[in-house]
Amino acid sequence: MEELFSSLALAQESYAAAYIGILRFAVPIISAILLLRCAMPLLTFRREPEIWAWLNMTDGTQIPITHWESVIGRSKSSDVTIDFPTVSRNHAVLTRYDDGSWTISDAGSKDGTWVNGRKVQICALNDKDRISIGGVEMQLQPITQRQEARQAEIRTKAASGWDSVANLMLLSILQCLMLLGFLLNCRQEDTVSILEGFGGILICQWVLYIFYCMIHRKSFEAETMAFFLCTMGMAAIATVKPGEAVKQLAAVGLGVMTFLVIGWSLRDLERAKAVRYLATVAGVGFLMVTLVFGTEYYGAKNWLVIGGMSLQPSELSKVCFVFAGASTMDRIMSKRNIYTFIAYSILICGLLALMNDFGTALIFFCAFLVIAYLRSGSMGTVALAVTALIFAGVLALKIAPHALRRFSVWRHVWDDPLNAGYQQVQALMCIASGGLFGLGPGQGFLKHVFAADSDIAFATISEEWGLLVAVMMVLCVAAYGFFAIRTARVARSSFYTIGACTAASILVIQTILNCLGTLDILPFTGVTFPFLSNGGTSMIGAWGLLAFVKAGDTRQNASFAVRLNKKGG
């Protein structure tokens, strides 16, 4: 009997080794197919401007109004360009509301804006109202409800439901294959946690898709890529801290709920503008509470410990910052609003500096640059802000030893491989040992290194699943960035444009800092990899940012945050 059990154990080990050998090649292939199927629709969809009204000029010409906020002026960058000397560069702003009504507001023009012979600052527009801008007269002719419904009906449809089902099936197969690989190699006491972690993500993604079907939404590419990243994050946790798999699953669930709540708030532009003020206060509040009651780890006071549970409120402040920075065009034209936002950004970055969280401060500053450019259209403003960043960075290195230590190790990790450069040296060696196809689940060494499931999770995945899979994770985040840029031109409101571009920028910048910091190409800041790194607030923040990216999708019935098809809800 002893010989029988011994032979069975050897056979099991042999089968497990053979399965892992197959799995090492199967995971990159399935991941590549999944990424291609999800990313291509986001990067190649036909961009179609929506026409919401016409400006009828006195000479009989009609100018289409393709955005809910349109700047009228002499500047070539205006949405409606009127090349007439008495018209200011940015003269007035036409604004459409969710109920179909329109207003016109003066943008600080020299000669003012006139409606029916009366000079106005802001005025509701009715049919046949005569608008005069710099002596040029025109009338606004909104499209009818029937035309609006027809326009929505003929727009390019999002991916079919069967495409989304096929993508989810591929992801589910990938999750099951990875789960089996872990179950064959993990300790018996970790089996239940790992099973619940992977199984919970699988159930969560299908429940969300069923909800999409119930509200007649078919596009699930962005969400599928997010669940793919969450799956790889769960793989890192199953290797490093399998006991925290259920906690990370709870974070994914809270993240999806945050995604839905923010998407609901963005569904109504007036509601989104109201939420914006609450988010602005909350963004500062999170940081102030952390500064007063936070706990310092490794030189940065960015953690809040409540009943044994650690939170990083700055991750939630990122979502609030996007809300604060997004704005409608009529407010963008106001210098007062621009100065207020600059002051708000300085306050945020100042609080982060007091917390010694310079990595997060850098992310906020980069997000500020994106917002500043989108709101002003001026590279001079961005150049001035970059100059201020260089000055602040030099000052920070002088007064913050924590930041100076990290900066001094940059490009010198091999000079002190057992102390200051230990994490990155081990990460680099493990990435090299993993090669293109990895060593297999649980087979790596990096799990013994601190923060292998968070700050250097990119290296953990590279070691166990191969550099090919790790690069695909980066490409997933890059796809969000390119998608936001493509949707910006046809977005309905500047609120959605700024929100989507800023949120995508934060996701991309975090990924760049995390990966290049791990590889010692950039200073190691300890910034998390979106959807991948272990951490509840990081996961919630990443899903919250994805809601802004999704809200910019104007394809027919693609986003639950956008009302496109009257029949589809």
TATA-V274767 format. One record per backbone hydrogen bond with DSSP energy under -1.0 kcal/mol. NH is the residue of the N-H (numbers start at 1). CO is the residue of the C=O. Records with the same first field share a line. If there is no record, write none. Layout:
# TATA-V274767
NH = CO  CO
This chain:
# TATA-V274767
5 = 1
6 = 2
7 = 3
8 = 4
9 = 5
10 = 6
11 = 7
12 = 8
13 = 9
14 = 10
15 = 11
16 = 12
17 = 13
18 = 14
19 = 15
20 = 16
21 = 17
22 = 18
23 = 19
24 = 20
26 = 22
27 = 23
29 = 25
30 = 26
31 = 27
32 = 28
33 = 29
34 = 30
35 = 31
36 = 32
37 = 33
38 = 34
39 = 35
40 = 36
43 = 39
44 = 40
52 = 65
54 = 141
55 = 63
56 = 139
57 = 61
60 = 57
63 = 55
65 = 53
68 = 492
70 = 94
72 = 92
73 = 80
74 = 88
75 = 89
78 = 75
80 = 71
82 = 73
84 = 82
87 = 84
91 = 72
92 = 72
93 = 105
94 = 70
95 = 103
96 = 68
97 = 101
100 = 97
103 = 95
104 = 123
105 = 93
106 = 121
107 = 91
114 = 132
115 = 118
116 = 130
118 = 115
120 = 113
123 = 104
125 = 102
129 = 126
131 = 138
132 = 114
133 = 136
136 = 133
138 = 131
139 = 56
141 = 54
143 = 52
148 = 144
149 = 145
150 = 146
151 = 147
152 = 148
153 = 149
154 = 150
158 = 556
164 = 160
165 = 161
166 = 162
167 = 163
168 = 164
169 = 165
170 = 166
171 = 167
172 = 168
173 = 169
174 = 170
175 = 171
176 = 172
177 = 173
178 = 174
179 = 175
180 = 176
181 = 177
182 = 178
183 = 179
184 = 180
185 = 182
186 = 182
190 = 187
191 = 188
194 = 190
195 = 191
196 = 192
197 = 193
198 = 194
199 = 195
200 = 196
201 = 197
202 = 198
203 = 199
204 = 200
205 = 201
206 = 202
207 = 203
208 = 204
209 = 205
210 = 206
211 = 207
212 = 208
213 = 209
214 = 210
215 = 211
216 = 213
217 = 212
218 = 557
224 = 220
225 = 221
226 = 222
227 = 223
228 = 224
229 = 225
230 = 226
231 = 227
232 = 228
233 = 229
234 = 230
235 = 231
236 = 232
237 = 233
238 = 234
239 = 235
240 = 236
241 = 237
244 = 241
245 = 242
248 = 244
249 = 245
250 = 246
251 = 247
252 = 248
253 = 249
254 = 250
255 = 251
256 = 252
257 = 253
258 = 254
259 = 255
260 = 256
261 = 257
262 = 258
263 = 259
264 = 260
265 = 261
266 = 262
272 = 268
273 = 269
274 = 270
275 = 271
276 = 272
278 = 274
279 = 275
280 = 276
281 = 277
282 = 278
283 = 279
284 = 280
285 = 281
286 = 282
287 = 283
288 = 284
289 = 285
290 = 286
291 = 287
292 = 288
293 = 289
294 = 290
295 = 303
297 = 300
300 = 297
301 = 355
302 = 300
303 = 295
304 = 311
306 = 309
309 = 306
311 = 304
315 = 312
317 = 313
320 = 316
321 = 317
322 = 318
323 = 319
324 = 320
325 = 321
326 = 322
332 = 328
333 = 329
334 = 331
338 = 334
339 = 335
340 = 336
341 = 337
342 = 338
343 = 339
344 = 340
345 = 341
346 = 342
347 = 343
348 = 344
349 = 345
350 = 346
351 = 347
352 = 348
353 = 349
354 = 350
355 = 351
356 = 353
357 = 352
358 = 356
361 = 357
362 = 358
363 = 359
364 = 360
365 = 361
366 = 362
367 = 363
368 = 364
369 = 365
370 = 366
371 = 367
372 = 368
373 = 369
374 = 370
375 = 371
376 = 372
377 = 373
382 = 378
383 = 379
384 = 380
385 = 381
386 = 382
387 = 383
388 = 384
389 = 385
390 = 386
391 = 387
392 = 388
393 = 389
394 = 390
395 = 391
396 = 392
397 = 393
398 = 394
399 = 395
400 = 396
404 = 400
405 = 401
406 = 402
407 = 403
408 = 404
409 = 405
412 = 409
415 = 412
419 = 416
421 = 416
422 = 419
425 = 421
426 = 422
427 = 423
428 = 424
429 = 425
430 = 426
431 = 427
432 = 428
433 = 429
434 = 430
435 = 431
438 = 434
439 = 463
440 = 464
443 = 440
448 = 445
449 = 446
452 = 449
454 = 451
456 = 451
457 = 454
460 = 456
461 = 457
462 = 458
463 = 459
464 = 460
465 = 461
467 = 435
468 = 436
470 = 466
471 = 467
472 = 468
473 = 469
474 = 470
475 = 471
476 = 472
477 = 473
478 = 474
479 = 475
480 = 476
481 = 477
482 = 478
483 = 479
484 = 480
485 = 481
486 = 482
487 = 483
488 = 484
497 = 493
498 = 494
499 = 495
500 = 496
501 = 497
502 = 498
503 = 499
504 = 500
505 = 501
506 = 502
507 = 503
508 = 504
509 = 505
510 = 506
511 = 507
512 = 508
513 = 509
514 = 510
515 = 511
516 = 512
517 = 513
518 = 514
519 = 515
520 = 517
521 = 516
522 = 516
532 = 529
533 = 529
534 = 453
539 = 535
540 = 536
541 = 537
542 = 538
543 = 539
544 = 540
545 = 541
546 = 542
547 = 543
549 = 545
550 = 546
551 = 547
553 = 550
556 = 156
558 = 555
562 = 559
